[in-house]
Structures are given as C-alpha cells and as structure tokens.
C-alpha cells in the first residue's frame, strides 16, 4: 500500500536527485577562467561557491557518519581552508558525485516505514539547507556571466 509518507519521500528524493544532476550540468562545462571569475571584490567566485557546496556536504556527512566516512571525505573537508588550491570543474563534479553516493547509500537507504533518528533527519535537512542557497548564488553568478545557471 502506498502511503502519503511514501509519496512525499519519493518526490523529495527524486527532486533532490534532479537538483544534483542540474548542479553537475551547470558546473561540468566551466573552464578554469569561469570558475575563477570574481564579479565583485570580496565576493566568492563560482568555483569557490561550488567547492563550498562539496565542503558543506563533506562536513555534514563526516559529522554524522564519523570514522565510517572520514577517509572518503577528508580531502573535501579541506576545500574551504585558506590557501587551498582552486579545483577544476571535473574535480568539483567528482566531489559532488562522491558526496551524493554517500548521501544516497547511507542516509537515504531503507523504506519510508523505517525509523530515522533525529540526528539523521537534521543532517538531511542541514544538507539541503546548505546546498540550495549556495546553488542559487552559483546560478546567479553564472547567469550574470552569460552562462547557463543551475536549472532544476
């Protein structure tokens, strides 16, 4: 029997997967010059915002998964450090794919009837709450540069 919870969960996860694909589509074709273009002094570049999305995912996931994910996520947790080198579009897309694989396999597994502890629920919402505003920033910057934004 299909329940409202099943429908809501399915739609939310499908939308999140669509967002992941849109984010990768927007970033993949960017050149190093696109990623490094700073439209306003003191503001992040498209590359810095995209890297920050990956960093935020790694931070939230490592916090909840602990040692289970530390090795896989350690390098991404340094992407926001001062002096960390800029990443290419391919590296950023790879970071999105790695973090998505962890989200899908470790946080979103099971059925809608399975209990989810409060920490996992907060992490899922924390990931969404962090990703979406930064994707909006990235989309605005890309469009201001005459490039396609993050189209969901």
N, C-alpha and C positions, 0 to 999 in steps of 0.2 A: 504494500500500500504506500502510495506517495503522500507525504505529509507536507504541510507548509514549510516546515523546517528544511526538509529535503529540497524543495523547490528553491527556497531562499539561499541555502548553502550552495546549491548547484549554480545558480545565477551569479552569486557573488564570486565564486571561484572562477567561473567562466569569464566574467568581466575582468578579474584580476589577471587572468592569463592573456586576455586581449590587450590589456594595458602593457604587460610585459613585452608582447610582440610589437606593439606600437613604439615603445621606448627603444627597442633594439633597431627597428626600422629607421627611426629618426637619427640614431647615433651611428649606425654602421657605415653610411657613406661619407661621414665627415672626415675632412682632411685634418692634419695636424694644425694647419693655419686656422681652420674653422674652430677647432677645439680651443685654440689659444687666443682667439679674438676677444678683447675686452672692450665692450661698448662704452662703459663708464668707468672712470678711475675709481679704484677702491671696491669695485663690484666683481663678483665671480665671473669667470669665463664659462662658456658652455662645457668645456672639458672639466673644469673644477666642479661644476654642478653635477655632471654625470658621474664623476668619480665619487662625489659626496653621497650620491644615491647608493652606490655599491658599498661604500664605507658604512653608511647607516644600516643597511641590511646586515652586513657582517657584524656590526656592533650588537644589534638586537638579537641576532641568532646566536652569537657566542655567549651572550649573557644568559640565555635560557638553556642552551644545549651544553654549555660548559666544555669540558675536556673532549666530549664527543665530537665537537666541531672545530676545536681550536686550531688544529693543524691545517685543516682545509681553508679556514678563514683568516689565519694570522696575517698573511700579506695584505689582505684587503683592509684590515683594521689599521694599517699604517698609511692608507691613501689620503688621509686628512692631515697627516703630520706636516709641520713646517719643513720645507726643503725636500719633500718627497717629489720625485720627478713626475712630469706630466705623462699621462698614459695615452696610447693610441686608441682610436675607435675600436679596433679589434680587441685590445686588452679590456676596454670598458665593457664591450658586449660579452666577452668571456666572463667577466666578473658578474654581470647580470645573470648569465646562464648558470654559473656555479651557485650563486645565492638563490636563484629560483629553484634549482634542483633540490636544495636543502629545504626551502620553504615547502615545496610540493611533497617531498618524501618524508619529512619529519614533523611538519606542523599540520599539514592538511590531510594526512593519511587517516584512514578509518571511514566510518559512515556517520551520517548525521545523527544517528541514535547513540553514538559513543559520547561519553562524558569528556569534556575538555576542562582541564583545571584552569583556574583564574589566571595563572601566570602565562599559560599558552595563549589564552584569549587576549590578554593585554599585549602580548608580543605581536600577535597577528594585527591588532588594531594599531599598535605602535609602528609596525612596518608600513601599513597603509597610510597612516597619518604623516609619516616621514616622506615616503615616496611621492605621493600625489602632489603636494605643494611644490616640491623641487622639480617634478616633471613639468608642472605649469610654468615655473621660472625658465626652465630649459626651452620649453616650447616658445615662450615669448621672445627669448633671446634669438633663437634660430629664425623665427619669423621676421624679427627686426633686421636680421642679416640677409633676408631674402631667401631663406631656406625653408624646406618643409618642417613643420613642428611635429610634436607628438600627437598624432591623430588617432584618437580612440574610436 
